[in-house]
Every structure is written in structure tokens, then in C-alpha cells.
Amino acid sequence: MANKTKYYIESMRLRTLPLAVAGVVMGGLLAGAYGYWNTVIFVWAMLTALSLQILSNIANELGDLQKGTDNENRLGPIRSVQSGKLTESDLKQMLVGFVLLSMLFGTFLVYTSFGTLFSGLSLVMLGLGALAIVAAIKYTFGEKAYGYVGLGDFFVFLFFGLVSVMGVFFLMTKSLPYLMILPASAIGLLSTAMLNLNNMRDIENDSIFEKKTIAVRMGLRSTKIYHLVLIVLAFILMTLYAIMQKVNLIGYLFLLPLPIFSWHLIYVLKNNGKNLDKHMKVIALSTVLFSILGGIGLLLSEM
């Protein structure tokens, strides 16, 4: 076990975890701006989101392995089973472990928020949690994996944006203003952009194995335009939210990472293939920075 620890950690794909963090941070800080910050709920939400992200990463590795998409032609980091450091059985056991952790953390999250697991709202939130677990597993794992028919972008937008931000906000405030869809969509769009970057990198290998991502369906040139639209639209929606909330200047802190995103877009437009992998961390960390600055700015503007 000790010799495999490094490879178990590699299969968690830690560089993707900022995506799980961004939505929870935004939802929590927005709740704080409304006067409803709750540290315990925030911690349970963060643990739930991280465990779901790791679960998705493990299921993704298993699914791509079984379908042959993980091979010597893949341009991303060599995965643990692909390199022979872990067995498929090791990953399946890890998958079960993170399913259980996701259920455990999610249950504590709902109970902390509502004080019961049996109210109508508690059951709705537990149901959403169950759907999130299924979605995390079914991205590329098993038959009819939605990532192989181009639905990955939609589910990332839904769960890493709308469900994550609005869910945490609702658990803290027990309310859901209609304008909350704007910052939630902004985080969802940036999260989708990270998946899109991954799919642009692997477009040739994915097309060979009939993994029909949006990138494969649209072609590289159109997908780069799509990538630009995702990021620009995220800033537009967040700006619209700030305007409609009538925040002061500090409420626009989310604009500070704009030069980083601009540099990222210029790089993506000029590069292809394995070179795109260098910017996976850039967009992941920039999305978290966008979330933190945006949430803090809106929080401070209400004080």
C-alpha cells in the first residue's frame, strides 16, 4: 500500500480540484454577503465537492481505460493504471471508497443545514447529491457514458456551476434569489472551459476512439472560438450581476484576473495538442481566483 500511495494520489488528479473549490467558495461568500455565512456548512460542502471531484476523476480514468482511450497516443499525463503502477481493481476499490465518502459528507452537509434528513428540502438536497454521484461516475465509466456523446460540458456547467454555487448559497440562506443564476453560471462557464481545454488537447486521440466531445464534434478551430466565448461570457454575467446588485467599486474585484485569462486565451489560440496541457493549471487556478475575488468583493461591498 505504501508503495502505491503516490499513484493513488496521482489518480485523484489534484490539479483539477480547484474546480470543486470555486463553486463552493462563490456560493459561500455570496451567502455571507447576504448575512448568512456558516463555517460548518462551508466545510462540509467543501469536503463533499472535493470527494465528488476525485470520484469523477477516478471514474474517468476507469472509463477511458476500459474503452481504450487511455493509450500511448494520449497527450495528457500518463495515468496510474496505464503506466502499470495500479491495477484496475485498485481503482475500483478507490471508486467505492469515494462514493462512500461523498455520501457521508453530503449527508452531514444536509443534516447540518436543516437539522434533519427527513424534511422535504432535506430529501430534495439528498436527491441532488445522489444525482451528483451518478453524474460523477457516468462521465466516461460504463455503458452510455455521457462524456462519449458530447454531454460532458452540459453536466460540468450544471454541477460545478449551478448546483455548486446555488446549492451552497441555499443551504446557508434557505433562500434562492433569481439573480444567483448569474454568478453560478459564470463559475459553470469557467469550469466548462477547463474541460474544453482538456478536450482540445486530446481531440485527435478522442476522435479515433469515438469519444465525441464538443471539441471532436466542432473541430479544433470552432472549439477555440467556443473556448473564448465561455470565458468572455463568464465575465459578462458576473459584471451584469454586480451592476444589478448596485455594488460599489470593490464589488468588481473579480475583474482583476482578466489579464491572466486574456493571456490564457492568446496562448490557446496559438497552440495545439500537448502544448495546451501547460495551461490546465492556469485556467483552474484562475477560476478559483475569480471565485475568491468575486465573492470577497461582493461580500465587502455589502459591509
Beta strands, then each sheet from edge to edge (+ up, - down):
end
